Amino acid sequence: MTNYILVAGAWLGAWAWEEVAAELRAAGHDVRAVTLSGLAEKQAVPAGQQTHVQDVLDEVDKIEHLGPRDVVLVGHSYAGVPVGQAAERIGGRLRRVVFVDSNVPVDGESFLDGFSSDHIRQSLDAHDGVWPPLPPAAYEGQDLDQEQIHRIVSEGTPHPGATLTEPAVLERPLGGLSATYVKCSLDGRTPLPAVAELLKSESWELTELDTGHWPMFSRPRELARILHESATVA
């Protein structure tokens, strides 16, 4: 049995992991899906990026009788940034960290520093410092059916802008972590430069999943299988 902590990306809460969590629990694992501060049922809670790092660390601390290498942290999209920082800080309790088509933290840089993000900065300026959920058309061509798109759009909540603009804090490079990077290949894009650099490490593994950017909805069984297998990697 492995303790999985699942963290979804922008606009999403713990609810996004329902199908993946069910698959992992059926395989005998303990699963905790996290809603980050400022989102979903925690929408009223003020949040910066370090708040989100602490959200993940707090969830780790809730696990009773936690032994060495008992935790697999999973971060999707934006959540790779706080999850990567949390992974560095939990030390020997970490078994593996899995980044699902995500950004990764770079010391001193924000989430928005890692790619061409002027459109997001403009959206933050236009919406009083929050990033509103994308319209339904943005999810077309992502291996999602209309019911899945409706759920993402209708249940998604504005994302707190400070979490996107505050810099990450790392004491050491992430290349030393035991990590799996899941690249969702439907868009044909290569991993971001910071990810590509980390994938040169012998302790990082690249896995491809032929789906769009939201595999917890489009391919929950396949994603759960990858997460299950990640716990067995030496």
CYANA upper distance limits for C-alpha pairs under 8 A (distance plus 0.5 A):
  1 MET  CA     28 GLY  CA      6.32
  1 MET  CA     29 HIS  CA      5.25
  1 MET  CA     30 ASP  CA      7.35
  2 THR  CA     29 HIS  CA      5.65
  2 THR  CA     30 ASP  CA      6.63
  2 THR  CA     70 ASP  CA      6.34
  2 THR  CA     71 VAL  CA      6.85
  2 THR  CA     72 VAL  CA      7.66
  2 THR  CA    231 ALA  CA      7.68
  3 ASN  CA     29 HIS  CA      6.73
  3 ASN  CA     30 ASP  CA      5.30
  3 ASN  CA     31 VAL  CA      6.39
  3 ASN  CA     32 ARG  CA      8.20
  3 ASN  CA     70 ASP  CA      6.52
  3 ASN  CA     71 VAL  CA      5.37
  3 ASN  CA     72 VAL  CA      6.66
  4 TYR  CA     29 HIS  CA      7.79
  4 TYR  CA     30 ASP  CA      6.67
  4 TYR  CA     31 VAL  CA      5.26
  4 TYR  CA     32 ARG  CA      6.63
  4 TYR  CA     71 VAL  CA      6.44
  4 TYR  CA     72 VAL  CA      5.37
  4 TYR  CA     73 LEU  CA      6.51
  4 TYR  CA     74 VAL  CA      7.80
  5 ILE  CA     31 VAL  CA      6.56
  5 ILE  CA     32 ARG  CA      5.37
  5 ILE  CA     33 ALA  CA      6.23
  5 ILE  CA     34 VAL  CA      7.52
  5 ILE  CA     56 VAL  CA      8.42
  5 ILE  CA     59 GLU  CA      8.11
  5 ILE  CA     60 VAL  CA      8.17
  5 ILE  CA     71 VAL  CA      7.93
  5 ILE  CA     72 VAL  CA      6.85
  5 ILE  CA     73 LEU  CA      5.50
  5 ILE  CA     74 VAL  CA      6.52
  6 LEU  CA     14 ALA  CA      8.24
  6 LEU  CA     17 TRP  CA      7.76
  6 LEU  CA     31 VAL  CA      8.00
  6 LEU  CA     32 ARG  CA      6.73
  6 LEU  CA     33 ALA  CA      5.11
  6 LEU  CA     34 VAL  CA      6.57
  6 LEU  CA     73 LEU  CA      6.87
  6 LEU  CA     74 VAL  CA      5.34
  6 LEU  CA     75 GLY  CA      6.87
  7 VAL  CA     13 GLY  CA      8.29
  7 VAL  CA     14 ALA  CA      7.53
  7 VAL  CA     33 ALA  CA      6.64
  7 VAL  CA     34 VAL  CA      5.84
  7 VAL  CA     35 THR  CA      7.53
  7 VAL  CA     36 LEU  CA      8.19
  7 VAL  CA     73 LEU  CA      8.50
  7 VAL  CA     74 VAL  CA      6.48
  7 VAL  CA     75 GLY  CA      5.47
  7 VAL  CA     76 HIS  CA      6.83
  7 VAL  CA     79 ALA  CA      6.62
  7 VAL  CA     83 VAL  CA      8.16
  8 ALA  CA     12 LEU  CA      6.42
  8 ALA  CA     13 GLY  CA      6.86
  8 ALA  CA     14 ALA  CA      7.49
  8 ALA  CA     16 ALA  CA      7.35
  8 ALA  CA     17 TRP  CA      8.06
  8 ALA  CA     34 VAL  CA      8.19
  8 ALA  CA     35 THR  CA      8.27
  8 ALA  CA     75 GLY  CA      6.64
  8 ALA  CA     76 HIS  CA      5.44
  8 ALA  CA     77 SER  CA      7.60
  8 ALA  CA     78 TYR  CA      8.25
  8 ALA  CA     79 ALA  CA      6.42
  9 GLY  CA     75 GLY  CA      7.81
  9 GLY  CA     76 HIS  CA      5.60
  9 GLY  CA     77 SER  CA      5.32
  9 GLY  CA     78 TYR  CA      5.19
  9 GLY  CA     79 ALA  CA      5.29
  9 GLY  CA     80 GLY  CA      8.31
 10 ALA  CA     77 SER  CA      7.75
 10 ALA  CA     78 TYR  CA      6.34
 10 ALA  CA     79 ALA  CA      7.81
 10 ALA  CA    159 HIS  CA      6.41
 11 TRP  CA     39 LEU  CA      6.97
 11 TRP  CA     40 ALA  CA      8.13
 11 TRP  CA    132 PRO  CA      8.20
 11 TRP  CA    133 PRO  CA      6.56
 11 TRP  CA    156 GLY  CA      5.32
 11 TRP  CA    157 THR  CA      5.34
 11 TRP  CA    158 PRO  CA      6.14
 11 TRP  CA    159 HIS  CA      5.74
 12 LEU  CA     16 ALA  CA      6.83
 12 LEU  CA     35 THR  CA      8.13
 12 LEU  CA     39 LEU  CA      7.27
 12 LEU  CA     40 ALA  CA      7.21
 12 LEU  CA    152 ILE  CA      8.13
 12 LEU  CA    155 GLU  CA      8.15
 12 LEU  CA    156 GLY  CA      5.81
 12 LEU  CA    157 THR  CA      7.29
 13 GLY  CA     34 VAL  CA      7.35
 13 GLY  CA     35 THR  CA      4.95
 13 GLY  CA     36 LEU  CA      7.29
 13 GLY  CA     39 LEU  CA      6.76
 13 GLY  CA     40 ALA  CA      5.86
 13 GLY  CA     41 GLU  CA      8.26
 13 GLY  CA    156 GLY  CA      8.18
 14 ALA  CA     18 GLU  CA      8.12
 14 ALA  CA     33 ALA  CA      5.37
 14 ALA  CA     34 VAL  CA      5.45
 14 ALA  CA     35 THR  CA      5.21
 15 TRP  CA     33 ALA  CA      8.22
 16 ALA  CA    216 MET  CA      7.37
 16 ALA  CA    217 PHE  CA      7.89
 17 TRP  CA     21 ALA  CA      6.25
 17 TRP  CA     33 ALA  CA      7.11
 17 TRP  CA    216 MET  CA      6.60
 17 TRP  CA    217 PHE  CA      8.47
 18 GLU  CA     22 ALA  CA      6.71
 19 GLU  CA     23 GLU  CA      6.92
 19 GLU  CA    216 MET  CA      7.69
 19 GLU  CA    217 PHE  CA      8.15
 19 GLU  CA    220 PRO  CA      6.43
 19 GLU  CA    221 ARG  CA      8.22
 20 VAL  CA     24 LEU  CA      6.87
 20 VAL  CA    216 MET  CA      6.71
 20 VAL  CA    220 PRO  CA      5.51
 20 VAL  CA    221 ARG  CA      6.97
 20 VAL  CA    223 LEU  CA      7.53
 20 VAL  CA    224 ALA  CA      5.85
 21 ALA  CA     25 ARG  CA      6.58
 21 ALA  CA     31 VAL  CA      6.62
 21 ALA  CA     32 ARG  CA      8.38
 21 ALA  CA     33 ALA  CA      8.12
 21 ALA  CA    224 ALA  CA      8.13
 22 ALA  CA     26 ALA  CA      6.64
 23 GLU  CA     27 ALA  CA      7.01
 23 GLU  CA    220 PRO  CA      8.47
 23 GLU  CA    221 ARG  CA      7.13
 23 GLU  CA    224 ALA  CA      6.68
 24 LEU  CA     28 GLY  CA      7.17
 24 LEU  CA     29 HIS  CA      6.15
 24 LEU  CA     30 ASP  CA      8.17
 24 LEU  CA     31 VAL  CA      7.60
 24 LEU  CA    224 ALA  CA      6.60
 24 LEU  CA    228 HIS  CA      7.41
 25 ARG  CA     29 HIS  CA      5.35
 25 ARG  CA     30 ASP  CA      6.64
 25 ARG  CA     31 VAL  CA      7.07
 32 ARG  CA     59 GLU  CA      8.31
 34 VAL  CA     55 ASP  CA      8.32
 34 VAL  CA     56 VAL  CA      7.82
 34 VAL  CA     59 GLU  CA      8.02
 35 THR  CA     39 LEU  CA      7.16
 35 THR  CA     40 ALA  CA      7.44
 35 THR  CA     41 GLU  CA      8.10
 35 THR  CA     42 LYS  CA      7.62
 36 LEU  CA     42 LYS  CA      7.61
 36 LEU  CA     52 HIS  CA      6.35
 36 LEU  CA     55 ASP  CA      6.77
 37 SER  CA     42 LYS  CA      5.79
 37 SER  CA     43 GLN  CA      7.10
 37 SER  CA     44 ALA  CA      8.49
 37 SER  CA     45 VAL  CA      6.04
 37 SER  CA     46 PRO  CA      7.28
 37 SER  CA     47 ALA  CA      6.16
 37 SER  CA     51 THR  CA      7.58
 37 SER  CA     52 HIS  CA      6.95
 37 SER  CA     55 ASP  CA      7.70
 38 GLY  CA     42 LYS  CA      5.66
 38 GLY  CA     43 GLN  CA      4.43
 38 GLY  CA     44 ALA  CA      6.27
 38 GLY  CA     45 VAL  CA      5.37
 38 GLY  CA     46 PRO  CA      6.27
 38 GLY  CA     47 ALA  CA      6.18
 38 GLY  CA    159 HIS  CA      7.47
 38 GLY  CA    160 PRO  CA      6.65
 39 LEU  CA     43 GLN  CA      4.68
 39 LEU  CA     44 ALA  CA      8.24
 39 LEU  CA     45 VAL  CA      8.49
 39 LEU  CA    157 THR  CA      6.46
 39 LEU  CA    158 PRO  CA      7.55
 39 LEU  CA    159 HIS  CA      6.99
 39 LEU  CA    160 PRO  CA      8.28
 40 ALA  CA    155 GLU  CA      8.10
 40 ALA  CA    156 GLY  CA      7.44
 40 ALA  CA    157 THR  CA      6.36
 43 GLN  CA    157 THR  CA      7.98
 46 PRO  CA    160 PRO  CA      8.48
 47 ALA  CA     51 THR  CA      5.97
 47 ALA  CA     52 HIS  CA      7.52
 47 ALA  CA    160 PRO  CA      7.11
 47 ALA  CA    162 ALA  CA      7.44
 47 ALA  CA    163 THR  CA      7.15
 48 GLY  CA     52 HIS  CA      7.22
 48 GLY  CA    160 PRO  CA      7.93
 48 GLY  CA    161 GLY  CA      8.32
 48 GLY  CA    162 ALA  CA      5.37
 48 GLY  CA    163 THR  CA      4.82
 48 GLY  CA    164 LEU  CA      8.44
 48 GLY  CA    166 GLU  CA      7.43
 49 GLN  CA     53 VAL  CA      7.02
 49 GLN  CA     82 PRO  CA      7.24
 49 GLN  CA    162 ALA  CA      7.12
 49 GLN  CA    163 THR  CA      4.42
 49 GLN  CA    164 LEU  CA      7.39
 49 GLN  CA    165 THR  CA      8.49
 49 GLN  CA    166 GLU  CA      6.48
 49 GLN  CA    167 PRO  CA      8.09
 49 GLN  CA    168 ALA  CA      7.97
 50 GLN  CA     54 GLN  CA      6.67
 50 GLN  CA     82 PRO  CA      7.78
 50 GLN  CA    163 THR  CA      8.13
 50 GLN  CA    168 ALA  CA      8.32
 51 THR  CA     55 ASP  CA      6.69
 52 HIS  CA     56 VAL  CA      7.04
 52 HIS  CA     82 PRO  CA      6.39
 52 HIS  CA    163 THR  CA      8.09
 53 VAL  CA     57 LEU  CA      6.91
 53 VAL  CA     82 PRO  CA      5.12
 53 VAL  CA     83 VAL  CA      7.00
 53 VAL  CA     85 GLN  CA      7.04
 53 VAL  CA     86 ALA  CA      6.12
 54 GLN  CA     58 ASP  CA      6.37
 54 GLN  CA     86 ALA  CA      8.02
 55 ASP  CA     59 GLU  CA      6.91
 56 VAL  CA     60 VAL  CA      6.99
 56 VAL  CA     82 PRO  CA      8.17
 56 VAL  CA     83 VAL  CA      7.32
 56 VAL  CA     86 ALA  CA      6.99
 57 LEU  CA     61 ASP  CA      6.82
 57 LEU  CA     86 ALA  CA      6.57
 57 LEU  CA     90 ILE  CA      7.91
 58 ASP  CA     62 LYS  CA      6.96
 59 GLU  CA     63 ILE  CA      7.64
 60 VAL  CA     71 VAL  CA      8.33
 66 LEU  CA     70 ASP  CA      6.88
 66 LEU  CA     93 ARG  CA      7.76
 67 GLY  CA     93 ARG  CA      6.77
 68 PRO  CA     92 GLY  CA      5.92
 68 PRO  CA     93 ARG  CA      5.02
 68 PRO  CA     94 LEU  CA      7.61
 68 PRO  CA     95 ARG  CA      8.22
 69 ARG  CA     92 GLY  CA      6.34
 69 ARG  CA     93 ARG  CA      4.97
 69 ARG  CA     94 LEU  CA      5.15
 69 ARG  CA     95 ARG  CA      4.48
 69 ARG  CA     96 ARG  CA      8.24
 70 ASP  CA     93 ARG  CA      6.12
 70 ASP  CA     94 LEU  CA      6.62
 70 ASP  CA     95 ARG  CA      6.13
 71 VAL  CA     93 ARG  CA      6.52
 71 VAL  CA     94 LEU  CA      5.35
 71 VAL  CA     95 ARG  CA      5.70
 71 VAL  CA     96 ARG  CA      7.42
 72 VAL  CA     94 LEU  CA      6.76
 72 VAL  CA     95 ARG  CA      5.98
 72 VAL  CA     96 ARG  CA      5.38
 72 VAL  CA     97 VAL  CA      5.99
 72 VAL  CA     98 VAL  CA      7.78
 72 VAL  CA    231 ALA  CA      7.54
 73 LEU  CA     83 VAL  CA      7.35
 73 LEU  CA     87 ALA  CA      7.52
 73 LEU  CA     94 LEU  CA      8.17
 73 LEU  CA     96 ARG  CA      7.09
 73 LEU  CA     97 VAL  CA      5.21
 73 LEU  CA     98 VAL  CA      6.66
 74 VAL  CA     80 GLY  CA      8.18
 74 VAL  CA     83 VAL  CA      7.57
 74 VAL  CA     97 VAL  CA      6.35
 74 VAL  CA     98 VAL  CA      5.18
 74 VAL  CA     99 PHE  CA      6.42
 74 VAL  CA    100 VAL  CA      7.66
 75 GLY  CA     79 ALA  CA      5.33
 75 GLY  CA     80 GLY  CA      4.90
 75 GLY  CA     81 VAL  CA      8.32
 75 GLY  CA     83 VAL  CA      6.13
 75 GLY  CA     84 GLY  CA      8.31
 75 GLY  CA     97 VAL  CA      8.42
 75 GLY  CA     98 VAL  CA      6.88
 75 GLY  CA     99 PHE  CA      5.56
 75 GLY  CA    100 VAL  CA      6.45
 75 GLY  CA    102 SER  CA      7.49
 76 HIS  CA     80 GLY  CA      6.16
 76 HIS  CA     99 PHE  CA      6.52
 76 HIS  CA    100 VAL  CA      5.01
 76 HIS  CA    101 ASP  CA      6.67
 76 HIS  CA    102 SER  CA      5.74
 77 SER  CA     99 PHE  CA      8.28
 77 SER  CA    100 VAL  CA      6.89
 77 SER  CA    101 ASP  CA      6.08
 77 SER  CA    102 SER  CA      4.10
 77 SER  CA    103 ASN  CA      6.28
 77 SER  CA    213 HIS  CA      8.44
 78 TYR  CA     82 PRO  CA      8.49
 78 TYR  CA    102 SER  CA      6.53
 78 TYR  CA    103 ASN  CA      6.35
 78 TYR  CA    111 PHE  CA      7.65
 79 ALA  CA     83 VAL  CA      6.44
 79 ALA  CA    102 SER  CA      7.60
 79 ALA  CA    103 ASN  CA      8.07
 80 GLY  CA     84 GLY  CA      6.15
 80 GLY  CA     99 PHE  CA      6.29
 80 GLY  CA    100 VAL  CA      8.05
 80 GLY  CA    102 SER  CA      5.77
 80 GLY  CA    103 ASN  CA      5.83
 80 GLY  CA    104 VAL  CA      5.69
 80 GLY  CA    105 PRO  CA      7.64
 81 VAL  CA     85 GLN  CA      7.09
 81 VAL  CA    102 SER  CA      8.43
 81 VAL  CA    103 ASN  CA      6.52
 81 VAL  CA    104 VAL  CA      5.31
 81 VAL  CA    105 PRO  CA      5.01
 81 VAL  CA    111 PHE  CA      7.33
 81 VAL  CA    168 ALA  CA      7.89
 82 PRO  CA     86 ALA  CA      6.66
 82 PRO  CA    105 PRO  CA      7.73
 82 PRO  CA    168 ALA  CA      8.34
 83 VAL  CA     87 ALA  CA      6.49
 84 GLY  CA     88 GLU  CA      7.03
 84 GLY  CA     97 VAL  CA      8.05
 84 GLY  CA    104 VAL  CA      6.82
 84 GLY  CA    105 PRO  CA      6.60
 84 GLY  CA    174 LEU  CA      8.03
 85 GLN  CA     89 ARG  CA      7.13
 85 GLN  CA    105 PRO  CA      7.24
 85 GLN  CA    168 ALA  CA      7.89
 85 GLN  CA    169 VAL  CA      7.47
 85 GLN  CA    170 LEU  CA      6.81
 86 ALA  CA     90 ILE  CA      6.87
 87 ALA  CA     91 GLY  CA      7.74
 87 ALA  CA     94 LEU  CA      7.29
 87 ALA  CA     97 VAL  CA      7.20
 87 ALA  CA    177 LEU  CA      8.44
 88 GLU  CA    170 LEU  CA      8.02
 88 GLU  CA    171 GLU  CA      8.48
 88 GLU  CA    172 ARG  CA      8.40
 88 GLU  CA    174 LEU  CA      7.73
 88 GLU  CA    177 LEU  CA      7.97
 90 ILE  CA     94 LEU  CA      6.76
 95 ARG  CA    178 SER  CA      7.73
 95 ARG  CA    231 ALA  CA      7.47
 96 ARG  CA    177 LEU  CA      7.91
 96 ARG  CA    178 SER  CA      5.59
 96 ARG  CA    179 ALA  CA      5.94
 96 ARG  CA    180 THR  CA      8.01
 96 ARG  CA    230 SER  CA      7.71
 96 ARG  CA    231 ALA  CA      7.27
 97 VAL  CA    177 LEU  CA      8.06
 97 VAL  CA    178 SER  CA      6.98
 97 VAL  CA    179 ALA  CA      5.32
 97 VAL  CA    180 THR  CA      6.93
 98 VAL  CA    179 ALA  CA      6.17
 98 VAL  CA    180 THR  CA      5.24
 98 VAL  CA    181 TYR  CA      6.33
 98 VAL  CA    182 VAL  CA      7.77
 98 VAL  CA    227 LEU  CA      7.96
 98 VAL  CA    230 SER  CA      8.21
 99 PHE  CA    103 ASN  CA      8.36
 99 PHE  CA    104 VAL  CA      8.35
 99 PHE  CA    179 ALA  CA      8.08
 99 PHE  CA    180 THR  CA      6.80
 99 PHE  CA    181 TYR  CA      5.33
 99 PHE  CA    182 VAL  CA      6.55
100 VAL  CA    181 TYR  CA      6.66
100 VAL  CA    182 VAL  CA      5.26
100 VAL  CA    183 LYS  CA      7.14
100 VAL  CA    184 CYS  CA      8.28
101 ASP  CA    181 TYR  CA      7.63
101 ASP  CA    182 VAL  CA      6.08
101 ASP  CA    183 LYS  CA      5.41
101 ASP  CA    184 CYS  CA      6.28
101 ASP  CA    213 HIS  CA      7.02
103 ASN  CA    111 PHE  CA      7.73
103 ASN  CA    114 GLY  CA      8.12
103 ASN  CA    192 LEU  CA      7.87
103 ASN  CA    195 VAL  CA      7.81
104 VAL  CA    194 ALA  CA      7.46
104 VAL  CA    195 VAL  CA      7.08
105 PRO  CA    109 GLU  CA      7.85
105 PRO  CA    110 SER  CA      8.07
105 PRO  CA    111 PHE  CA      7.73
105 PRO  CA    168 ALA  CA      6.33
105 PRO  CA    169 VAL  CA      8.46
105 PRO  CA    170 LEU  CA      8.39
106 VAL  CA    110 SER  CA      8.04
106 VAL  CA    168 ALA  CA      6.58
106 VAL  CA    169 VAL  CA      8.10
106 VAL  CA    170 LEU  CA      7.77
106 VAL  CA    194 ALA  CA      8.05
107 ASP  CA    167 PRO  CA      7.55
107 ASP  CA    168 ALA  CA      5.59
107 ASP  CA    169 VAL  CA      5.51
107 ASP  CA    170 LEU  CA      5.58
107 ASP  CA    171 GLU  CA      8.38
108 GLY  CA    167 PRO  CA      5.41
108 GLY  CA    168 ALA  CA      5.83
108 GLY  CA    169 VAL  CA      6.63
108 GLY  CA    170 LEU  CA      8.49
109 GLU  CA    113 ASP  CA      6.42
109 GLU  CA    114 GLY  CA      8.06
109 GLU  CA    166 GLU  CA      8.08
109 GLU  CA    167 PRO  CA      5.01
109 GLU  CA    168 ALA  CA      6.11
110 SER  CA    114 GLY  CA      7.68
110 SER  CA    164 LEU  CA      6.70
110 SER  CA    165 THR  CA      5.68
110 SER  CA    166 GLU  CA      5.77
110 SER  CA    167 PRO  CA      4.59
110 SER  CA    168 ALA  CA      6.36
111 PHE  CA    163 THR  CA      8.36
111 PHE  CA    164 LEU  CA      5.58
111 PHE  CA    165 THR  CA      6.88
111 PHE  CA    166 GLU  CA      8.17
111 PHE  CA    167 PRO  CA      7.92
111 PHE  CA    168 ALA  CA      8.45
112 LEU  CA    116 SER  CA      8.10
112 LEU  CA    117 SER  CA      6.20
112 LEU  CA    120 ILE  CA      8.47
112 LEU  CA    164 LEU  CA      6.44
112 LEU  CA    165 THR  CA      6.71
113 ASP  CA    117 SER  CA      7.89
114 GLY  CA    192 LEU  CA      8.12
114 GLY  CA    194 ALA  CA      8.02
115 PHE  CA    192 LEU  CA      8.05
117 SER  CA    121 ARG  CA      6.94
118 ASP  CA    122 GLN  CA      6.62
119 HIS  CA    123 SER  CA      6.72
120 ILE  CA    124 LEU  CA      6.72
120 ILE  CA    131 TRP  CA      7.66
121 ARG  CA    125 ASP  CA      6.83
122 GLN  CA    126 ALA  CA      6.69
123 SER  CA    127 HIS  CA      6.60
123 SER  CA    130 VAL  CA      8.22
123 SER  CA    131 TRP  CA      6.71
123 SER  CA    132 PRO  CA      8.27
124 LEU  CA    128 ASP  CA      6.75
124 LEU  CA    129 GLY  CA      5.01
124 LEU  CA    130 VAL  CA      5.67
124 LEU  CA    131 TRP  CA      5.92
124 LEU  CA    161 GLY  CA      6.90
125 ASP  CA    129 GLY  CA      6.34
127 HIS  CA    131 TRP  CA      7.45
127 HIS  CA    132 PRO  CA      7.97
129 GLY  CA    160 PRO  CA      7.34
129 GLY  CA    161 GLY  CA      5.62
129 GLY  CA    162 ALA  CA      8.00
130 VAL  CA    158 PRO  CA      6.40
130 VAL  CA    159 HIS  CA      5.95
130 VAL  CA    160 PRO  CA      5.30
130 VAL  CA    161 GLY  CA      5.21
131 TRP  CA    158 PRO  CA      5.89
131 TRP  CA    159 HIS  CA      5.42
131 TRP  CA    160 PRO  CA      7.02
131 TRP  CA    161 GLY  CA      6.67
132 PRO  CA    157 THR  CA      7.51
132 PRO  CA    158 PRO  CA      4.86
132 PRO  CA    159 HIS  CA      6.86
133 PRO  CA    153 VAL  CA      7.15
133 PRO  CA    156 GLY  CA      6.73
133 PRO  CA    157 THR  CA      6.78
133 PRO  CA    158 PRO  CA      6.21
133 PRO  CA    159 HIS  CA      8.07
134 LEU  CA    138 ALA  CA      6.72
134 LEU  CA    153 VAL  CA      7.56
135 PRO  CA    139 TYR  CA      8.21
135 PRO  CA    153 VAL  CA      7.39
136 PRO  CA    140 GLU  CA      7.73
136 PRO  CA    149 ILE  CA      6.88
136 PRO  CA    150 HIS  CA      7.68
136 PRO  CA    153 VAL  CA      6.99
139 TYR  CA    144 LEU  CA      7.74
139 TYR  CA    149 ILE  CA      7.00
140 GLU  CA    144 LEU  CA      7.66
141 GLY  CA    212 GLY  CA      8.08
142 GLN  CA    186 LEU  CA      7.62
142 GLN  CA    187 ASP  CA      8.40
142 GLN  CA    211 THR  CA      7.19
142 GLN  CA    212 GLY  CA      4.71
142 GLN  CA    213 HIS  CA      7.06
142 GLN  CA    214 TRP  CA      7.98
143 ASP  CA    211 THR  CA      6.34
143 ASP  CA    212 GLY  CA      6.11
143 ASP  CA    218 SER  CA      6.36
144 LEU  CA    148 GLN  CA      6.42
144 LEU  CA    149 ILE  CA      6.83
144 LEU  CA    212 GLY  CA      8.34
144 LEU  CA    217 PHE  CA      7.71
144 LEU  CA    218 SER  CA      5.89
145 ASP  CA    149 ILE  CA      6.80
145 ASP  CA    218 SER  CA      8.45
146 GLN  CA    150 HIS  CA      6.54
147 GLU  CA    151 ARG  CA      6.76
148 GLN  CA    152 ILE  CA      6.80
148 GLN  CA    217 PHE  CA      7.19
148 GLN  CA    218 SER  CA      8.39
149 ILE  CA    153 VAL  CA      6.67
150 HIS  CA    154 SER  CA      6.31
151 ARG  CA    155 GLU  CA      6.23
151 ARG  CA    156 GLY  CA      8.34
152 ILE  CA    156 GLY  CA      6.06
160 PRO  CA    164 LEU  CA      8.00
161 GLY  CA    165 THR  CA      7.04
162 ALA  CA    166 GLU  CA      6.34
174 LEU  CA    198 LEU  CA      7.64
175 GLY  CA    198 LEU  CA      5.85
175 GLY  CA    199 LEU  CA      8.30
175 GLY  CA    201 SER  CA      6.09
175 GLY  CA    203 SER  CA      7.62
175 GLY  CA    204 TRP  CA      7.75
176 GLY  CA    201 SER  CA      7.91
176 GLY  CA    203 SER  CA      7.07
177 LEU  CA    203 SER  CA      6.98
177 LEU  CA    204 TRP  CA      7.91
178 SER  CA    203 SER  CA      5.55
178 SER  CA    204 TRP  CA      6.47
179 ALA  CA    203 SER  CA      6.89
179 ALA  CA    204 TRP  CA      5.22
179 ALA  CA    205 GLU  CA      6.76
180 THR  CA    204 TRP  CA      6.16
180 THR  CA    205 GLU  CA      5.17
180 THR  CA    206 LEU  CA      6.39
180 THR  CA    207 THR  CA      7.59
180 THR  CA    230 SER  CA      7.45
181 TYR  CA    204 TRP  CA      7.82
181 TYR  CA    205 GLU  CA      6.60
181 TYR  CA    206 LEU  CA      5.42
181 TYR  CA    207 THR  CA      6.58
182 VAL  CA    206 LEU  CA      6.65
182 VAL  CA    207 THR  CA      5.35
182 VAL  CA    208 GLU  CA      6.10
182 VAL  CA    209 LEU  CA      7.27
183 LYS  CA    191 PRO  CA      7.68
183 LYS  CA    206 LEU  CA      7.72
183 LYS  CA    207 THR  CA      6.66
183 LYS  CA    208 GLU  CA      5.26
183 LYS  CA    209 LEU  CA      6.62
184 CYS  CA    208 GLU  CA      6.38
184 CYS  CA    209 LEU  CA      5.35
184 CYS  CA    210 ASP  CA      6.37
184 CYS  CA    211 THR  CA      5.99
184 CYS  CA    212 GLY  CA      6.15
184 CYS  CA    213 HIS  CA      6.44
184 CYS  CA    215 PRO  CA      8.14
185 SER  CA    189 ARG  CA      7.38
185 SER  CA    208 GLU  CA      6.86
185 SER  CA    209 LEU  CA      6.56
185 SER  CA    210 ASP  CA      5.72
185 SER  CA    211 THR  CA      6.60
185 SER  CA    212 GLY  CA      7.31
186 LEU  CA    210 ASP  CA      6.17
186 LEU  CA    211 THR  CA      5.49
186 LEU  CA    212 GLY  CA      5.63
186 LEU  CA    213 HIS  CA      8.42
187 ASP  CA    212 GLY  CA      7.17
191 PRO  CA    195 VAL  CA      6.36
191 PRO  CA    196 ALA  CA      6.30
192 LEU  CA    196 ALA  CA      6.66
193 PRO  CA    197 GLU  CA      6.71
194 ALA  CA    198 LEU  CA      6.98
195 VAL  CA    199 LEU  CA      6.69
196 ALA  CA    200 LYS  CA      7.40
197 GLU  CA    201 SER  CA      8.33
198 LEU  CA    204 TRP  CA      7.57
199 LEU  CA    204 TRP  CA      5.96
199 LEU  CA    205 GLU  CA      7.23
199 LEU  CA    206 LEU  CA      7.52
200 LYS  CA    204 TRP  CA      7.83
209 LEU  CA    222 GLU  CA      8.47
209 LEU  CA    223 LEU  CA      8.42
211 THR  CA    215 PRO  CA      6.99
211 THR  CA    218 SER  CA      7.53
211 THR  CA    219 ARG  CA      7.70
212 GLY  CA    218 SER  CA      7.92
214 TRP  CA    218 SER  CA      6.87
215 PRO  CA    219 ARG  CA      5.36
215 PRO  CA    220 PRO  CA      6.62
215 PRO  CA    223 LEU  CA      7.14
216 MET  CA    220 PRO  CA      5.14
216 MET  CA    223 LEU  CA      7.21
219 ARG  CA    223 LEU  CA      6.63
220 PRO  CA    224 ALA  CA      6.48
221 ARG  CA    225 ARG  CA      6.66
222 GLU  CA    226 ILE  CA      6.89
223 LEU  CA    227 LEU  CA      6.76
224 ALA  CA    228 HIS  CA      6.52
225 ARG  CA    229 GLU  CA      6.61
226 ILE  CA    230 SER  CA      6.57
227 LEU  CA    231 ALA  CA      7.36
228 HIS  CA    232 THR  CA      7.97
229 GLU  CA    233 VAL  CA      7.46
